[in-house]
C-alpha cells in the first residue's frame, strides 16, 4: 500500500514539475464544481428564480452567465442543464444548454491550450510510451472525446483540460464534444423539469435513483466509461 502511494505521489510530483499551472488546474476543476454549485443555490436561490420571470431576457442572462462559470469550473455542466430545464422548460432549456456547453467547451479549449503553451507535450516527450500511445489513438481521438463526455468520471472541466493539452485537433474535439454531450444534455434537462424546487439541487442535485430517467442517465454514463476504458486499453497493447 505504501509503495502504491509512493509511486503515485512521485507521478503527481513529475506532472507538477512539468507544468505547475496545469497541475493545479487539474486539482481545482476536480473539486470546485460540486462544492460551489450547492452554495450558489443556497446564497443566490431567489435571484436565480427571478430569471424565470424575465422570460427571454432571463434565458439569455442564464445562458451567458453559465458559460464562464463552466469554463472556470464553478458549476458542473449537469447542474447547469438541470437548472435550465427547471427554470425554462424542456425546449428552451435544451437551447440554452446546447449553446452554453459548446461555447464554454470551445473557449476553454483555446484558453487552456494557450495557457499550456505545449509544456505538457514537452514533458510527455520524455516518456516513449506516452508518445507511442498518442500516435496510436490518432484515429480514435474523436470517439475518445465522445466517450469521455458521456462517462460520469469525465467532468466537463477536466475533459476540457485533458484534451486541450493533448495533440487533438479542435475539429475532432468539437465533434466529439457535440456527440458526447447531447444525450446527457437531453436527459439532464428533462430531469430538471421535474424538480419541485430549486433548493432540491442542494440535496442530491435533483438526480436520484428514485427517478427512472436518472437511472437511464447513470447506466448510459457507465456504459460510456466502459467503452472508453476498452478503447484506451486497446491502444495500450
N, C-alpha and C positions, 0 to 999 in steps of 0.2 A: 504493500500500500504506500509506504514511504517512498519507495523507488518510483512508483507511478506518479505521485505528486511532485517529486523532484524533477522528473523528466518533463512534465507539463509546465512546471514553473520555468524551467530553462527555455522551453519553446516560447513561452509568453515573453520572456526577457529578450529573446532574439528578435521577436516581432517588434517589441518596444524599441530596441536599439536600431532596428532597420528603418522604422517610421513611427516616431513617438506620437505625432498628431493622429495618424490613422489608428494606432493602438488605443488611445484614449477615446477616440470617436466610437470605436467598436464597443467599448465598455458602456459608454453613455447611451448609445442607441439600443443596447440590450436591456437597460434598466429604466431609463426615464419615461418612456411612453405609458406603461401601465401605472406607474406611481403618480404621474401628473394628471392623467385623464380623469381619475376619480375626484381629485382635488379641484379640477376645473368645474366639474358639475356641482360640487359642494359649495364653492365660493361664488360661482357665476351662473348658477342654475336659472335664476329668474331672468337674467339678462339674455341667456340663450333662448329661453321660451319666448321672449319678445320678438325674436327673429321670425317666429311663426306668424305673428300678427302683421308683419311687414310685407307678406306675400312675396312678389317677385324680387323686391329690393332685399328682403331678408334672405332669400335663396342665394342671391349674388354675394351678399356680405358673408354668408356662411361658407360658400364655395371658396372665395378668395382669402378668407381668414384661415381656413383649414389647410390651404396649400403650404404656407411657410411653417405651420405647426407640424405638418407631416414631414417636411424637408428636414427640420431640425429635431425630429424625434420627440415632439412634445405630446403627441397623442398617437395611439395605434390606429392604423388605417381602418380596421374593422369597426372601431369605435366611431370613427367619422362616418362610415357607411350606415351604421345603425342609427346614429343621430340624425342623419339626413332623412332616413326613412320615417323616423318618429316625428320630425318637425314638418316635413313637406310631402309625405306620402310616397308611394312607390315610384311613380313615373318621374316626378321632379327630383326625388331622392337619387334615382339612378343617374339622371342627367348631371346633377351636382357632383356626385361621387366620381363618375366616369371622367369628367373634365378635371376635377381636382386631383385624382390619382395620377392621371397621365402627365399633367403639367408638373406635379410635385416630383414624380419619379424622373422625368426628363431633366428638370432643373437641378435636382440632387445629383444626377449622373455627371453633368458638366461641372458643377461646383466642386464635387469631390475629386473628380479626375484632375481638375486644375489645382486643387489643394495638394494632391498627392505628388504631382509632377514626376510620375514614373518611379518614385522611390521604392514602392513595394515590388515592382517588377525588377528593379535593380537588385533588391535584396534577394528575391527568389532566383535570380540568375546564378547565385552561388550554390543552388541545390538542383542538380541534374534531374532528379525525379520530378520536381515541381515543373521544370521546363518541359520535360517529356510529357507530363500529364496535360499541360495546357495545349500542347500540339495535338495530342490525341483527341481532345474533346472539341476541337475546332468545328467539326461538322455537326456536333450535338449542342452547341452553345445556346441556340435559341430555345431548345427543348429543356435544357437545364434551367434557364431563367424561368420558363413557364412553370416547371415543377417546383422550383424554389418559391415562386409566388403562391402556389397552391398549398405548399407544405405549411403546417401550423408552426413549425420551428423556424421558418424563414420570415422573420418580422420585416415589415415594409422597409424600414430604415436600414436594417442590417443587410438586406438583399441589395438595396441601392449601393451601399458602401462596398460590398464584396465585389460586385461586377464593375463598379466604377474604377477600381484599382486593378482589374484584370485586363486581358488583351481583347476582350469582346468589342465588336463594333457597336455603335449606337443603334444602327438599324436592327440588328439581332436582339439587342437588349430591349428596344422599344416594342418589337413584335412579340417577344416572349412575355413581356410585362402585360401587354394588351390581352394575350390569350390566357395568361395565368390569373390575372386579377378579375376578369369578367365574371366567371362563375361564382367566385366568392363574394363579389360585389352584389350580384343579384340576390343571393340568399341572405347576406348580411343586411341589406336594405329592407328586404321583406320582413325579416325578423324584427327590425327596428320599428316597423309599422304596427307591430303587435304589442309594443311596450305600453304600459298603462301610465307610467310617469317617468319623467326624465331622471328622477332620482333612483330608478331601477338600475341605472347604469353604474351606480356606486356599490351595488350589492354583488351582482355576478356578471356585470357587463351586458345585461339583458339576455345573454346567451346561456341557457342552462339546459340540462338533459331532459327536462320535462317538455321542452319544445321539440317536436319531431324534425323541424327544419334545421335546428341546431345539430341534432344527431346526424342528419344528412351532411351538413357542412363539415362536421368533425370527421365523419367517415371519409368524405371526399378528400379532405386535407391529409388524412393519414395515408390514403391511397397515393396521393401525390408525393408524399415523403418517401414511401416505399419504392415508387418508380424512380424517384430522384436517386435514392440510395443504390438501386440496381444500375442505373445509368452511369453514375460516378464510379461504382465498383467495377463495372465492365471495362472502363477506360484505365483503371489502375492495374489491370492484369498485364 
